[in-house]
Amino acid sequence: MTKQLSLEDKIQNAGGVLNMLRASNYGPPVFPGIPPEFTSWRDEQRSWRNSVCLLELSYHMTELHIRGADAKKFVSQFASNRMDNLVPMRGKQLVLSDETGYLVSDCIMFCEADDFLRIAGPPTASNWLQFHAENTDLNIEVTRNENMIIPRERRDVFRFQLQGPNALDLVREVADDGLPEIKFFHIGEFNIAGHTVRALRHGMAGKPGFEIYGPWDALQAVRAKVEEVGARYGLRKAGSLAYATTGQESGWMARPLPAIYTGDHNKSFREWLPAKSFEGNASIGGSLVVNDVSEVFVEPYELSYGKMVNFDHDFVGRDALMARKTNARTKVTLELNSDDVFRVMKDSIIKKRPRTKFISLPIAHYATFQCDSIMLNGNRIGQSHMACFSTNAGAMLTTALVENDVAEIGREVILLWGDGYSHSSAAEGHEMAEIRAKIMPVPYFEKEIKRD
């Protein structure tokens, strides 16, 4: 039997991790089971700010189920978060780092019971925890509920979010016997259309909302009830185009490059991870050109996760994070100049060659990990991760990390647009273009997620 290639094999065969990532034609992750638009992506974006939006998570989320008496003890070895207050019916945004203190992934952890933790989010989080679970002596068992390529398959639970100023009133009305009080990032249980569901109270798009989940077979009945009642509250369902833009307004940096591609300390993980995994298929693109992939890694502190880091327990990356205890860079929102954006779009399709790199709306990124250079007075002062058009802002927004001493609200900088690698077929022949951008707060709009 032929040995299955690992991620480490693939890196070595490519002559290095940057060669592997640059050569991949794999683009941004897709959202199976969801059409690009239900109404229009502009209408759908407006709903999470002005009424209520239903965002479908049933098909694309990877879930890792950790069961056993030592479930919480196991996760605490890798979570930089405080864990002593993790009790049943509570959720946490889990922040995972490697030994050097760089981010591997973040995800949402649902504490269903003292002996059952549900990890939901990107495959990077589940892969990291599953590897370590298979190499522990603690009393746990792990099972995996993979994301769905074929939406008709059956999963453990359905999952969707309701976000926006009308979300709370809508959920109160669809709850058969009334909605219990649910504190922020806690989980409540109630019935919809005769089916028992659970809901995590949080806010993905910067507005109050709920993540509702329950038995897979109840999906159609529960969703139909929510849509029926939701019509009176201006409910819109988000297609895959709008869904992919939710992080920009709230300031959540979606999909930074995981810090697993280098170092002997992560070699055993790369040898365990298949070459055909998400991390193995992924691509890197953008104008940020580096000689060492670690230059693209990010730290929890600079992503505003510092308030979550708790040193009262031992975890992977603890010593490295304790040595820093400060932001290496500042996270900001960049509001791209619309005149420049549309000039680049025009020049990409009608200008005589060489043309500029095309900008798609609403999702401008074309690689799995999109990293663009931020310039000031000819010097690189930061990097941008993804860019999406926000109808609510009336502009293209991107979340960026910039040097602390230049992170002044209102300062004009330059985003260098184009692909500095040009190994992927997604990077058609083009010339680099400068796009003016203004540093704005992160989140772009004031959050109201804890509002009752």
Beta strands, then each sheet from edge to edge (+ up, - down):
strand 1: 52-56
strand 2: 62-67
strand 3: 90-97
strand 4: 103-113
strand 5: 116-121
strand 6: 141-145
strand 7: 157-163
strand 8: 187-192
strand 9: 195-202
strand 10: 209-215
strand 11: 235-238
strand 12: 284-285
strand 13: 330-336
strand 14: 369-376
strand 15: 379-390
strand 16: 395-402
strand 17: 412-417
strand 18: 433-440
sheet 1: 8+ 9- 10+ 7- 1+ 11+
sheet 2: 3+ 4- 5+ 2- 6+
sheet 3: 12+ 14+ 15- 16+ 13- 18+ 17-
end
